[in-house]
């Protein structure tokens, strides 16, 4: 069993200093807008070279141009996480070098309705295909590049609605645990479980893999009903992508610390 991580490792800012003489490279999936874009921007501000992974060519290139205008060393990566050929092509584009951080941010709700008595199987399938299988597909394709880095990090973007502890806390109310969601929420719980298995397999390596919860961020995923900004939501992913050696792995974090499973 993995040791329980009760606190975030002190000294997040150490990653800003570490490796300044050598540029680090990250790939962020779903990075053409929202939280993903802000993760790319935040890593770029730390001096990282950032791959903007997105399936929409026009939006991807617009994001790259905007990041470059802000001084970020950004480049576009055509990437549909649900497509084997697209992921393989992205891995080839990244070449024979190394990848210091992978942030699996791309996600969908699957559609509506999301009540379990009315949800369509296709809705559930779409959510799992992107939010879980897409993460596995991309991670496995890029592991050879991550293994070449001295301190590789993988960040899987989860959600508080993926926490079974919080979902079963009836005293919390809908404002705390979110609405009924038979496709999206379980897909994030599935992702949490898969991430633990990665951590167990990789615990004897230098790869740290963790789950990041951005909070209720105003994005098109929720019709911009969230109360946090994408920049605020990106902060925890940036911290986990820049963890110092010896940091936590196989854990589930938001800005306040460890989330109960």
GIJOZI-V941571 format. One record per residue. N is the residue number from 0. RES is the residue in three letters. SS is DSSP state (@ for helix, = for strand, . for the rest). NEAR is the number of other ideal C-beta (glycine too) atoms within 10 Angstrom. Layout:
n = <N;N>
res = <RES;RES>
ss = <SS;SS>
near = <NEAR;NEAR>
This chain:
n = <0;1;2;3;4;5;6;7;8;9;10;11;12;13;14;15;16;17;18;19;20;21;22;23;24;25;26;27;28;29;30;31;32;33;34;35;36;37;38;39;40;41;42;43;44;45;46;47;48;49;50;51;52;53;54;55;56;57;58;59;60;61;62;63;64;65;66;67;68;69;70;71;72;73;74;75;76;77;78;79;80;81;82;83;84;85;86;87;88;89;90;91;92;93;94;95;96;97;98;99;100;101;102;103;104;105;106;107;108;109;110;111;112;113;114;115;116;117;118;119;120;121;122;123;124;125;126;127;128;129;130;131;132;133;134;135;136;137;138;139;140;141;142;143;144;145;146;147;148;149;150;151;152;153;154;155;156;157;158;159;160;161;162;163;164;165;166;167;168;169;170;171;172;173;174;175;176;177;178;179;180;181;182;183;184;185;186;187;188;189;190;191;192;193;194;195;196;197;198;199;200;201;202;203;204;205;206;207;208;209;210;211;212;213;214;215;216;217;218;219;220;221;222;223;224;225;226;227;228;229;230;231;232;233;234;235;236;237;238;239;240;241;242;243;244;245;246;247;248;249;250;251;252;253;254;255;256;257;258;259;260>
res = <UNK;UNK;UNK;UNK;UNK;UNK;UNK;UNK;UNK;UNK;UNK;UNK;UNK;UNK;UNK;UNK;UNK;UNK;UNK;UNK;UNK;UNK;UNK;UNK;UNK;UNK;UNK;UNK;UNK;UNK;UNK;UNK;UNK;UNK;UNK;UNK;UNK;UNK;UNK;UNK;UNK;UNK;UNK;UNK;UNK;UNK;UNK;UNK;UNK;UNK;UNK;UNK;UNK;UNK;UNK;UNK;UNK;UNK;UNK;UNK;UNK;UNK;UNK;UNK;UNK;UNK;UNK;UNK;UNK;UNK;UNK;UNK;UNK;UNK;UNK;UNK;UNK;UNK;UNK;UNK;UNK;UNK;UNK;UNK;UNK;UNK;UNK;UNK;UNK;UNK;UNK;UNK;UNK;UNK;UNK;UNK;UNK;UNK;UNK;UNK;UNK;UNK;UNK;UNK;UNK;UNK;UNK;UNK;UNK;UNK;UNK;UNK;UNK;UNK;UNK;UNK;UNK;UNK;UNK;UNK;UNK;UNK;UNK;UNK;UNK;UNK;UNK;UNK;UNK;UNK;UNK;UNK;UNK;UNK;UNK;UNK;UNK;UNK;UNK;UNK;UNK;UNK;UNK;UNK;UNK;UNK;UNK;UNK;UNK;UNK;UNK;UNK;UNK;UNK;UNK;UNK;UNK;UNK;UNK;UNK;UNK;UNK;UNK;UNK;UNK;UNK;UNK;UNK;UNK;UNK;UNK;UNK;UNK;UNK;UNK;UNK;UNK;UNK;UNK;UNK;UNK;UNK;UNK;UNK;UNK;UNK;UNK;UNK;UNK;UNK;UNK;UNK;UNK;UNK;UNK;UNK;UNK;UNK;UNK;UNK;UNK;UNK;UNK;UNK;UNK;UNK;UNK;UNK;UNK;UNK;UNK;UNK;UNK;UNK;UNK;UNK;UNK;UNK;UNK;UNK;UNK;UNK;UNK;UNK;UNK;UNK;UNK;UNK;UNK;UNK;UNK;UNK;UNK;UNK;UNK;UNK;UNK;UNK;UNK;UNK;UNK;UNK;UNK;UNK;UNK;UNK;UNK;UNK;UNK;UNK;UNK;UNK;UNK;UNK;UNK;UNK;UNK;UNK;UNK;UNK;UNK>
ss = <.;.;.;.;.;.;.;.;.;.;.;.;.;@;@;@;@;.;.;.;.;.;.;.;=;=;=;=;=;.;.;.;.;@;@;@;@;@;@;@;@;@;@;@;@;.;.;.;=;=;=;=;=;=;.;.;@;@;@;@;@;@;@;@;@;@;@;@;@;.;.;.;=;=;=;=;=;=;.;.;.;.;.;@;@;@;@;@;@;@;@;@;@;@;.;.;.;.;.;.;=;=;=;=;.;.;.;.;.;.;.;.;.;.;.;.;.;.;.;.;@;@;@;@;@;@;@;@;@;@;@;@;@;@;@;@;@;@;@;@;@;@;@;@;@;@;@;.;.;.;.;.;=;=;=;=;=;=;.;@;@;@;.;@;@;@;@;.;.;.;.;.;.;@;@;@;@;.;.;.;.;.;.;@;@;@;@;@;@;@;@;@;@;@;@;@;@;@;@;@;@;@;.;.;.;.;.;=;=;=;=;=;=;.;.;.;=;.;.;@;@;@;.;.;.;.;.;=;.;@;@;@;@;@;@;@;@;@;@;@;@;.;.;.;.;.;.;.;.;.;.;=;=;=;.;.;=;=;.;.;.>
near = <6;12;10;10;17;9;8;20;15;9;11;16;12;14;24;12;10;15;16;11;5;8;11;25;20;24;29;35;29;26;33;25;17;22;31;28;23;24;32;30;24;21;29;21;15;18;14;24;16;28;25;30;29;28;17;13;11;9;16;20;15;16;22;22;12;16;22;13;9;11;11;22;14;24;16;21;21;16;26;20;27;15;14;10;8;19;22;12;16;22;20;10;14;19;9;8;10;16;24;25;28;30;30;32;27;24;28;20;18;23;15;11;13;20;11;12;7;11;19;15;8;12;20;19;14;18;26;19;17;22;28;23;17;24;26;15;21;23;19;12;20;20;19;13;20;22;14;13;19;12;19;24;25;27;28;26;28;27;28;21;19;25;23;14;11;18;19;9;13;7;6;12;8;8;8;12;20;17;12;15;22;19;25;25;24;20;29;24;18;17;25;21;13;17;25;19;12;21;20;14;11;19;14;7;13;13;20;26;28;27;30;29;23;26;18;18;22;17;20;8;17;14;8;10;10;18;9;17;16;19;15;17;26;29;21;25;29;25;21;27;28;26;22;16;12;9;22;22;24;21;25;23;21;19;15;10;13;15;20;10;16>
